[in-house]
Each structure stands twice: as structure tokens, then as C-alpha cells.
Amino acid sequence: MSRFKVYLDTSVLSALYDERTPERQVLTKAAWENLKDYNV
């Protein structure tokens, strides 16, 4: 089965390290863990 392709904007990467918005950082980390299911 082929996997979906996903394009990540640089804002996604910066959200991983932006400590000013911890709730956004938590959500981004959770989404990041699911990227193994996609072609990034």
C-alpha cells in the first residue's frame, strides 16, 4: 500500500522548538510522531 505524501512548512519545524506556546508544541510533537506513516 502506498503512503500519502506530506509537505511540511517551516512553521511546523519551528513549532517543535517554540517554547512560548507550550500547547502548540505538545500538539506538534504528537503529530510529529505520526509522520512515520507518511512520505515526508
N, C-alpha and C positions, 0 to 999 in steps of 0.2 A: 504494500500500500504506500502510495506517495504521501509525503507530508506537505502541509501548507508552507508557503514561503512568507516570511515576516520581515518587514523593513523596520529597523529601529532608528528613530530620530535621535539626535544627540541629547535632546532633553530627557530621554529615558535613561541614558547613562548618567547624566548629571543628577537625576533624581535619586540614584543609588547612594550618592555621597553627600547630598544636601541635607545637613543636619538641622536646618531652620524649619523644616516641615516634616517632623518625625512620622506623622500618619501617612504622608505620601511616600516616604522612604520605606515604611513597612509594606505598603501595597506594592511598591515597585519590586522589592525583594521577593515577595511572594510570586509575582508574575514572572520574575527572572528565573525562578526555579522551574517553571513550566516550559521554558524555552527549549528544553531538550526534545520536546515533542514537535518542534518546527525547524525548518531550514531558515536560519537567520543570516 
